[in-house]
């Protein structure tokens, strides 16, 4: 994969999260070998939230010929 861009909103950047996201992004190549770009946005929208899922993650993958896949 050519490029993985990780953006943090409302939380501090950590190398542990960077490594985890990079590992998962590399796994995507098993399913599609022509990924051009992978943008991952990790957000902690409510700092007081202590139960359930306190984070929101958006994954935006661009493949050959400009097709785009988005998951939240």
ABEGO torsion letter per residue (X at the ends): XABBBBBBBGBBBBAAAAAAAAAAAAAAAAABAABABBBBBBBBABAABABEBABBBBBBBBBBGGBBBBBX
